Amino acid sequence: MPNRTATMKTLLDFACYARVLARIRSLSPEAPARWGRLTAPRMLVHLSDQVRAMLGDIQVAPIRGVLRWPLVKQAAMFWLPWPKETIKAPPEMFTTTPGEWNADLATFESLLDRFVRDTRAVWPDHPFFGPMTHRSWGRFSHRHIDYHLRQFGA
């Protein structure tokens, strides 16, 4: 069986990081969602809030459950398909109100750059999945951002 984690996309790979930036820059605030209730501006600030949480700028209360069990955590984060419209993110991931699109995009890019360049040893826990490393945040965040970019056709 091939090692899927070795080929997983991550924001810590410059090529993946650059593709994510190109895709998000291709969106407009009027881009229609293929599923869900988010608008493109709301999605953009949601992604910024998620990066703030992984940087520790926003404190997010832990949510206990089976997603913290190691095998379940790995499967849910990296291998199983994510359902559309049924994942409820913590309210802290929706704290920012959308503003002017280009300013919100610049904020997102700045936050993402901070994450990629950060070399700390200890990272904040994920609210559902618990303890995370820089590597696991990089892989999870790539998947989360990709999910929302596909939601808006980018």
Backbone as a chain_set.jsonl record, in Angstrom:
{"seq": "MPNRTATMKTLLDFACYARVLARIRSLSPEAPARWGRLTAPRMLVHLSDQVRAMLGDIQVAPIRGVLRWPLVKQAAMFWLPWPKETIKAPPEMFTTTPGEWNADLATFESLLDRFVRDTRAVWPDHPFFGPMTHRSWGRFSHRHIDYHLRQFGA", "coords": {"N": [[0.849, -1.176, 0.0], [0.668, 2.197, -0.912], [2.331, 5.001, 0.6], [0.337, 7.388, 1.453], [0.557, 9.744, 2.915], [3.029, 10.738, 2.321], [2.752, 11.881, -0.158], [0.89, 13.796, 0.146], [-0.647, 16.966, -0.239], [0.587, 20.11, 0.905], [0.712, 23.236, 2.603], [3.246, 23.871, 3.24], [4.873, 23.171, 1.206], [6.347, 24.841, -1.366], [5.383, 24.939, -4.054], [2.72, 23.988, -3.83], [1.707, 25.917, -2.076], [1.983, 28.231, -3.681], [0.197, 27.578, -5.748], [-2.238, 27.555, -4.339], [-2.414, 30.268, -3.629], [-2.592, 31.41, -6.211], [-5.031, 30.315, -7.063], [-6.87, 31.376, -5.192], [-6.588, 34.06, -5.724], [-7.755, 34.124, -8.183], [-10.424, 34.24, -7.751], [-13.466, 36.161, -7.413], [-15.348, 38.604, -5.536], [-17.95, 38.16, -6.21], [-18.218, 35.539, -6.923], [-20.098, 32.606, -7.331], [-21.297, 30.193, -4.947], [-20.927, 26.674, -5.123], [-22.0, 24.919, -3.4], [-23.383, 25.014, -0.084], [-23.771, 27.799, 2.288], [-22.09, 29.947, 2.427], [-20.819, 33.086, 1.247], [-18.493, 34.272, -1.228], [-16.886, 36.438, -0.123], [-17.355, 35.959, 2.643], [-16.335, 33.392, 2.94], [-13.624, 33.896, 2.422], [-12.797, 35.512, 4.637], [-13.367, 33.683, 6.617], [-11.439, 31.716, 6.1], [-9.188, 33.24, 6.728], [-9.666, 33.59, 9.468], [-9.376, 30.948, 10.294], [-6.636, 30.548, 9.794], [-5.65, 32.42, 11.59], [-6.411, 31.141, 13.958], [-4.804, 28.824, 13.858], [-2.358, 30.016, 14.106], [-2.516, 30.915, 16.634], [-3.586, 33.372, 17.201], [-6.296, 33.66, 17.526], [-8.222, 32.296, 20.024], [-9.611, 29.126, 20.31], [-12.177, 27.208, 21.545], [-11.836, 23.861, 22.714], [-13.355, 20.997, 21.205], [-14.664, 18.178, 22.287], [-14.498, 14.691, 21.421], [-14.78, 11.801, 19.225], [-13.157, 12.481, 17.097], [-10.691, 13.148, 18.011], [-9.363, 10.836, 18.527], [-6.528, 8.999, 17.577], [-6.453, 7.359, 15.073], [-8.96, 7.904, 13.941], [-8.772, 10.66, 13.775], [-6.663, 10.975, 11.862], [-7.844, 9.732, 9.605], [-10.173, 11.328, 9.205], [-9.079, 13.885, 8.865], [-7.362, 13.633, 6.636], [-7.952, 11.534, 4.741], [-10.641, 10.61, 4.353], [-13.515, 11.596, 2.414], [-14.712, 14.944, 2.594], [-17.832, 15.978, 3.779], [-20.375, 17.934, 2.157], [-21.815, 20.887, 3.331], [-22.397, 19.894, 5.915], [-20.539, 20.147, 7.923], [-19.924, 21.749, 10.846], [-18.297, 24.493, 11.728], [-16.435, 25.838, 14.493], [-17.713, 28.746, 16.243], [-15.762, 30.694, 16.59], [-14.317, 30.634, 14.299], [-15.576, 32.234, 12.597], [-15.358, 35.001, 13.106], [-14.542, 37.364, 11.924], [-15.78, 40.069, 10.042], [-16.641, 40.386, 6.66], [-14.906, 42.73, 4.62], [-13.571, 45.086, 2.438], [-12.829, 43.492, -0.571], [-10.162, 43.24, -1.777], [-8.535, 44.105, 0.327], [-9.19, 42.203, 2.298], [-8.256, 39.922, 1.0], [-5.505, 40.505, 0.875], [-4.941, 40.465, 3.612], [-5.456, 37.75, 4.198], [-3.432, 36.546, 2.619], [-1.154, 37.572, 3.89], [-1.404, 36.462, 6.469], [-1.219, 33.738, 5.812], [1.374, 33.664, 4.811], [2.775, 34.296, 7.163], [2.24, 31.949, 8.624], [3.541, 29.969, 7.059], [6.21, 30.746, 7.255], [6.736, 30.548, 9.964], [8.571, 29.104, 12.586], [8.192, 27.899, 15.009], [8.166, 25.477, 17.698], [5.969, 24.451, 19.067], [2.533, 24.209, 18.474], [-0.806, 25.6, 18.298], [-3.667, 23.705, 19.431], [-6.01, 21.97, 17.334], [-9.486, 22.64, 17.196], [-11.272, 20.411, 16.857], [-9.574, 18.2, 16.352], [-7.466, 18.202, 18.128], [-4.073, 18.071, 19.409], [-1.62, 19.455, 17.222], [0.982, 19.559, 14.799], [3.336, 21.715, 13.072], [3.658, 20.637, 10.558], [1.331, 18.963, 10.35], [-0.665, 20.939, 10.534], [-0.05, 22.328, 8.194], [-0.699, 20.453, 6.188], [-3.418, 19.86, 6.819], [-4.555, 22.441, 6.582], [-4.101, 23.03, 3.899], [-5.854, 21.21, 2.749], [-8.303, 22.123, 3.808], [-8.473, 24.751, 2.763], [-8.424, 24.134, 0.024], [-10.847, 22.731, -0.151], [-12.722, 24.826, 0.222], [-12.032, 26.478, -1.929], [-12.703, 24.839, -4.087], [-15.409, 24.816, -3.562], [-16.128, 27.266, -4.537], [-15.454, 27.086, -7.163], [-12.777, 27.476, -7.9]], "CA": [[0.0, 0.0, 0.0], [1.519, 3.386, -0.959], [2.261, 5.931, 1.72], [-0.378, 8.579, 0.976], [0.971, 10.951, 3.615], [4.236, 11.255, 1.688], [2.385, 12.626, -1.359], [-0.172, 14.741, 0.472], [-0.346, 18.379, -0.471], [0.78, 20.888, 2.113], [1.085, 24.636, 2.412], [4.674, 23.988, 3.488], [5.523, 22.94, -0.089], [6.189, 26.123, -2.055], [4.542, 24.798, -5.255], [1.32, 23.917, -3.372], [1.407, 27.242, -1.525], [1.825, 29.147, -4.815], [-1.054, 27.227, -6.449], [-3.347, 28.028, -3.5], [-2.505, 31.722, -3.803], [-3.09, 31.696, -7.562], [-6.447, 29.955, -7.122], [-7.699, 32.323, -4.427], [-6.53, 35.332, -6.448], [-8.612, 34.029, -9.369], [-11.812, 34.447, -7.345], [-13.991, 37.511, -7.251], [-16.335, 38.584, -4.453], [-19.259, 37.742, -6.741], [-18.18, 34.122, -7.301], [-21.193, 31.864, -6.692], [-20.962, 28.937, -4.28], [-21.495, 25.457, -5.703], [-22.747, 24.33, -2.296], [-23.262, 25.728, 1.177], [-24.377, 29.11, 2.439], [-21.095, 31.015, 2.445], [-20.51, 33.89, 0.07], [-17.039, 34.312, -1.421], [-16.249, 37.272, 0.907], [-17.447, 35.301, 3.95], [-15.394, 32.275, 2.889], [-12.261, 34.432, 2.506], [-12.481, 35.896, 6.018], [-13.379, 32.433, 7.388], [-10.109, 31.125, 5.944], [-8.269, 34.062, 7.523], [-9.887, 33.255, 10.872], [-8.783, 29.63, 10.528], [-5.188, 30.736, 9.884], [-5.423, 33.089, 12.887], [-6.526, 30.117, 15.002], [-3.634, 27.944, 13.866], [-1.229, 30.824, 14.576], [-2.741, 31.231, 18.036], [-4.12, 34.729, 17.332], [-7.669, 33.467, 17.987], [-8.369, 31.122, 20.892], [-10.802, 28.352, 19.953], [-12.481, 26.211, 22.573], [-11.782, 22.481, 22.206], [-14.6, 20.247, 21.053], [-14.311, 16.785, 22.591], [-15.199, 13.678, 20.658], [-13.982, 10.727, 18.62], [-12.215, 13.009, 16.116], [-9.389, 13.277, 18.663], [-8.724, 9.528, 18.56], [-5.501, 9.08, 16.528], [-6.806, 6.809, 13.754], [-10.114, 8.659, 13.445], [-8.228, 11.982, 13.431], [-5.953, 10.88, 10.589], [-8.798, 9.438, 8.528], [-11.051, 12.48, 8.969], [-8.307, 15.038, 8.395], [-6.571, 13.467, 5.422], [-8.308, 10.516, 3.765], [-12.07, 10.504, 4.052], [-14.075, 12.79, 1.756], [-15.424, 15.856, 3.483], [-19.202, 16.211, 3.31], [-20.762, 19.307, 1.836], [-22.877, 21.511, 4.112], [-22.715, 19.3, 7.209], [-19.488, 20.418, 8.898], [-20.168, 22.98, 11.597], [-17.062, 25.035, 12.289], [-16.658, 26.601, 15.72], [-18.066, 30.147, 15.977], [-14.551, 31.516, 16.543], [-13.819, 30.609, 12.917], [-16.402, 33.187, 11.854], [-15.371, 36.229, 13.9], [-14.252, 38.536, 11.096], [-16.806, 40.504, 9.096], [-16.026, 40.76, 5.384], [-14.746, 44.144, 4.3], [-13.236, 45.289, 1.02], [-12.273, 42.228, -1.057], [-8.706, 43.244, -1.943], [-7.932, 44.21, 1.665], [-9.355, 40.892, 2.94], [-7.343, 39.01, 0.315], [-4.143, 40.832, 1.339], [-4.843, 39.966, 4.986], [-5.326, 36.294, 4.113], [-2.101, 36.22, 2.1], [-0.189, 37.909, 4.939], [-1.523, 35.444, 7.504], [-0.696, 32.484, 5.285], [2.822, 33.832, 4.761], [3.242, 34.161, 8.551], [2.196, 30.531, 8.986], [4.56, 29.217, 6.324], [7.537, 31.141, 7.739], [6.856, 30.346, 11.412], [9.383, 27.919, 12.888], [8.023, 27.487, 16.414], [8.098, 24.036, 17.939], [4.654, 24.077, 19.602], [1.437, 24.837, 17.732], [-2.11, 25.471, 18.964], [-4.499, 22.545, 19.116], [-7.171, 22.128, 16.479], [-10.641, 22.447, 18.082], [-11.828, 19.06, 16.731], [-8.576, 17.147, 16.237], [-6.505, 18.236, 19.22], [-2.697, 18.499, 19.153], [-1.186, 19.547, 15.827], [2.327, 20.052, 14.512], [3.39, 22.608, 11.905], [3.44, 19.761, 9.395], [-0.075, 18.56, 10.25], [-1.428, 22.146, 10.208], [0.183, 22.626, 6.776], [-1.472, 19.52, 5.368], [-4.838, 20.07, 7.063], [-4.977, 23.744, 6.051], [-4.182, 22.917, 2.44], [-7.103, 20.514, 2.417], [-9.416, 22.999, 4.152], [-8.523, 25.828, 1.773], [-8.819, 23.511, -1.244], [-12.282, 22.442, -0.041], [-13.481, 26.051, -0.014], [-11.776, 26.946, -3.293], [-13.567, 24.031, -4.961], [-16.779, 25.272, -3.307], [-16.352, 28.455, -5.377], [-15.029, 26.819, -8.541], [-11.396, 27.908, -8.182]], "C": [[0.9, 1.246, 0.0], [1.312, 4.274, 0.26], [1.642, 7.232, 1.239], [0.089, 9.846, 1.666], [2.215, 11.551, 2.986], [3.901, 12.116, 0.472], [1.284, 13.648, -1.101], [0.274, 16.17, 0.246], [-0.291, 19.12, 0.851], [1.141, 22.322, 1.758], [2.582, 24.843, 2.631], [5.511, 23.623, 2.266], [5.278, 24.191, -0.923], [5.288, 26.02, -3.279], [3.061, 24.74, -4.871], [0.854, 25.27, -2.852], [1.135, 28.232, -2.663], [0.537, 28.859, -5.576], [-2.278, 27.698, -5.66], [-3.523, 29.532, -3.679], [-3.057, 32.084, -5.184], [-4.584, 31.41, -7.661], [-7.311, 30.973, -6.377], [-7.696, 33.689, -5.087], [-7.422, 35.32, -7.679], [-10.088, 34.261, -9.041], [-12.177, 35.921, -7.343], [-15.01, 37.456, -6.118], [-17.721, 38.138, -4.908], [-19.304, 36.264, -7.099], [-19.294, 33.364, -6.577], [-20.688, 30.567, -6.054], [-21.63, 27.78, -5.011], [-22.302, 24.695, -4.663], [-22.556, 25.221, -1.069], [-23.854, 27.13, 1.137], [-23.371, 30.256, 2.458], [-21.095, 31.8, 1.137], [-18.991, 33.867, -0.08], [-16.362, 35.226, -0.392], [-16.265, 36.626, 2.295], [-16.474, 34.131, 4.029], [-13.966, 32.78, 3.079], [-11.91, 34.818, 3.943], [-12.55, 34.686, 6.956], [-12.006, 31.761, 7.292], [-9.07, 31.919, 6.731], [-8.425, 33.758, 9.01], [-9.283, 31.892, 11.209], [-7.268, 29.751, 10.647], [-4.843, 31.45, 11.195], [-5.479, 32.079, 14.031], [-5.291, 29.228, 15.019], [-2.369, 28.693, 14.266], [-1.35, 31.157, 16.06], [-3.254, 32.637, 18.263], [-5.566, 34.726, 17.828], [-7.677, 32.207, 18.843], [-9.683, 30.43, 20.548], [-10.997, 27.267, 21.005], [-12.422, 24.805, 21.984], [-13.166, 21.848, 22.179], [-14.232, 18.773, 21.219], [-15.112, 15.831, 21.718], [-14.235, 12.698, 20.023], [-12.979, 11.248, 17.596], [-10.823, 13.214, 16.703], [-8.668, 11.933, 18.769], [-7.76, 9.455, 17.377], [-5.896, 8.543, 15.152], [-7.981, 7.555, 13.131], [-9.65, 10.038, 12.983], [-7.547, 11.941, 12.063], [-6.902, 10.646, 9.42], [-9.648, 10.653, 8.19], [-10.292, 13.666, 8.388], [-7.78, 14.848, 6.975], [-7.114, 12.496, 4.376], [-9.778, 10.464, 3.394], [-12.559, 11.749, 3.318], [-14.823, 13.642, 2.766], [-16.818, 16.104, 2.927], [-19.442, 17.689, 3.022], [-21.922, 19.707, 2.736], [-23.142, 20.899, 5.479], [-21.641, 19.541, 8.265], [-19.78, 21.763, 9.552], [-18.848, 23.416, 12.22], [-17.389, 25.788, 13.573], [-16.94, 28.074, 15.408], [-16.845, 31.067, 15.9], [-13.957, 31.588, 15.139], [-14.626, 31.537, 12.011], [-16.492, 34.509, 12.613], [-15.189, 37.489, 13.066], [-15.404, 38.819, 10.137], [-16.121, 40.867, 7.788], [-15.986, 42.27, 5.196], [-14.541, 44.3, 2.808], [-12.431, 44.073, 0.55], [-10.746, 42.244, -1.126], [-7.979, 43.359, -0.607], [-8.034, 42.862, 2.398], [-8.429, 39.854, 2.311], [-5.901, 39.256, 0.769], [-3.926, 40.34, 2.768], [-4.655, 38.46, 4.991], [-3.919, 35.904, 3.663], [-1.025, 36.485, 3.151], [-0.208, 36.871, 6.061], [-0.931, 34.115, 7.049], [0.83, 32.531, 5.213], [3.425, 33.701, 6.161], [3.292, 32.696, 8.964], [3.351, 29.769, 8.336], [5.957, 29.506, 6.875], [7.779, 30.846, 9.217], [7.599, 29.039, 11.7], [9.229, 27.45, 14.339], [7.894, 25.974, 16.528], [6.706, 23.588, 18.376], [3.582, 24.905, 18.908], [0.131, 24.678, 18.5], [-2.829, 24.193, 18.537], [-5.572, 22.932, 18.11], [-8.399, 21.875, 17.357], [-11.241, 21.037, 18.026], [-10.776, 17.98, 16.918], [-7.498, 17.163, 17.313], [-5.109, 18.657, 18.784], [-2.315, 18.41, 17.671], [0.261, 20.035, 15.788], [2.238, 21.044, 13.355], [3.074, 21.806, 10.644], [1.961, 19.378, 9.254], [-0.978, 19.758, 9.974], [-1.265, 22.483, 8.726], [-0.624, 21.736, 5.858], [-2.968, 19.734, 5.549], [-5.317, 21.372, 6.414], [-5.023, 23.743, 4.535], [-5.502, 22.271, 2.054], [-8.317, 21.391, 2.7], [-9.572, 24.114, 3.121], [-8.969, 25.283, 0.42], [-10.316, 23.21, -1.258], [-13.101, 23.685, -0.375], [-13.21, 26.632, -1.403], [-12.61, 26.152, -4.307], [-15.03, 24.435, -4.787], [-17.122, 26.46, -4.213], [-15.762, 28.309, -6.774], [-13.624, 27.265, -8.89], [-10.427, 26.738, -8.055]], "O": [[1.805, 1.343, 0.829], [0.24, 4.284, 0.865], [2.334, 8.084, 0.682], [0.029, 10.923, 1.073], [2.441, 12.755, 3.102], [4.684, 12.991, 0.106], [0.801, 14.292, -2.032], [1.421, 16.533, 0.506], [-1.02, 18.805, 1.791], [1.79, 22.585, 0.745], [3.126, 25.879, 2.249], [6.735, 23.754, 2.295], [4.129, 24.562, -1.162], [4.497, 26.93, -3.527], [2.233, 25.378, -5.521], [-0.255, 25.713, -3.15], [0.163, 28.985, -2.61], [-0.147, 29.787, -6.007], [-3.244, 28.185, -6.246], [-4.641, 30.015, -3.858], [-3.899, 32.974, -5.301], [-5.324, 32.18, -8.275], [-8.36, 31.382, -6.873], [-8.694, 34.408, -5.023], [-7.81, 36.378, -8.174], [-10.905, 34.454, -9.941], [-11.317, 36.799, -7.28], [-15.489, 36.376, -5.772], [-18.565, 37.78, -4.087], [-20.345, 35.779, -7.542], [-19.424, 33.464, -5.357], [-19.766, 29.93, -6.564], [-22.769, 27.899, -5.464], [-23.188, 23.914, -5.009], [-21.669, 26.074, -1.038], [-24.362, 27.587, 0.113], [-23.767, 31.421, 2.502], [-21.338, 31.248, 0.064], [-18.283, 33.481, 0.85], [-15.343, 34.83, 0.174], [-15.291, 36.737, 3.039], [-15.858, 33.904, 5.07], [-13.183, 32.171, 3.808], [-10.825, 34.48, 4.418], [-11.867, 34.662, 7.98], [-11.474, 31.291, 8.298], [-8.171, 31.334, 7.335], [-7.433, 33.676, 9.734], [-8.738, 31.709, 12.297], [-6.672, 29.119, 11.519], [-3.849, 31.114, 11.838], [-4.684, 32.156, 14.967], [-4.779, 28.909, 16.092], [-1.404, 28.076, 14.718], [-0.392, 31.629, 16.673], [-3.353, 33.069, 19.412], [-6.008, 35.676, 18.474], [-7.183, 31.164, 18.416], [-10.736, 31.066, 20.5], [-10.078, 26.506, 21.307], [-12.905, 24.58, 20.874], [-14.022, 22.132, 23.018], [-13.556, 18.201, 20.364], [-16.245, 16.116, 21.329], [-13.026, 12.756, 20.252], [-12.036, 10.535, 17.252], [-9.868, 13.432, 15.957], [-7.476, 11.9, 19.073], [-8.143, 9.82, 16.266], [-5.685, 9.229, 14.152], [-7.991, 7.808, 11.926], [-10.074, 10.527, 11.936], [-7.824, 12.778, 11.205], [-6.779, 11.282, 8.374], [-9.827, 10.977, 7.016], [-10.805, 14.371, 7.519], [-7.754, 15.798, 6.193], [-6.761, 12.627, 3.204], [-10.114, 10.288, 2.223], [-12.065, 12.847, 3.575], [-15.48, 13.129, 3.673], [-16.975, 16.404, 1.744], [-18.785, 18.566, 3.584], [-22.89, 18.962, 2.886], [-24.057, 21.356, 6.163], [-21.837, 19.16, 9.418], [-19.87, 22.787, 8.875], [-18.346, 22.768, 13.139], [-18.491, 26.316, 13.724], [-16.449, 28.592, 14.405], [-16.883, 32.097, 15.228], [-13.186, 32.497, 14.83], [-14.381, 31.611, 10.807], [-17.577, 35.075, 12.749], [-15.636, 38.565, 13.463], [-15.934, 37.907, 9.502], [-15.121, 41.585, 7.798], [-16.916, 42.986, 5.569], [-15.266, 43.707, 2.009], [-11.465, 43.676, 1.201], [-10.1, 41.347, -0.584], [-6.914, 42.768, -0.432], [-7.078, 42.431, 3.041], [-7.88, 39.003, 3.011], [-5.161, 38.304, 1.018], [-2.844, 39.853, 3.098], [-3.795, 37.943, 5.704], [-3.291, 35.031, 4.262], [-0.085, 35.701, 3.285], [0.844, 36.451, 6.544], [-0.227, 33.448, 7.806], [1.498, 31.544, 5.522], [4.468, 33.068, 6.329], [4.261, 32.25, 9.578], [4.052, 29.009, 9.004], [6.792, 28.605, 6.951], [8.922, 30.891, 9.672], [7.286, 27.998, 11.122], [10.056, 26.684, 14.833], [7.554, 25.29, 15.563], [6.304, 22.461, 18.086], [3.699, 26.123, 18.771], [-0.025, 23.729, 19.268], [-2.625, 23.676, 17.439], [-5.99, 24.088, 18.047], [-8.363, 20.973, 18.193], [-11.678, 20.521, 19.055], [-11.034, 16.962, 17.56], [-6.7, 16.23, 17.4], [-4.962, 19.498, 17.897], [-2.635, 17.446, 16.976], [0.696, 20.817, 16.633], [1.185, 21.191, 12.735], [2.317, 22.251, 9.781], [1.403, 19.459, 8.16], [-1.965, 19.621, 9.251], [-2.229, 22.879, 8.072], [-1.176, 22.202, 4.861], [-3.712, 19.787, 4.57], [-6.367, 21.397, 5.771], [-5.889, 24.386, 3.943], [-6.186, 22.734, 1.141], [-9.264, 21.403, 1.913], [-10.68, 24.387, 2.66], [-9.795, 25.896, -0.256], [-10.978, 23.415, -2.275], [-14.053, 23.619, -1.152], [-14.11, 27.232, -1.992], [-13.151, 26.716, -5.258], [-15.803, 24.402, -5.744], [-18.276, 26.632, -4.605], [-15.591, 29.299, -7.485], [-13.306, 27.419, -10.069], [-9.224, 26.908, -8.255]]}, "num_chains": 1, "name": "protein.A"}
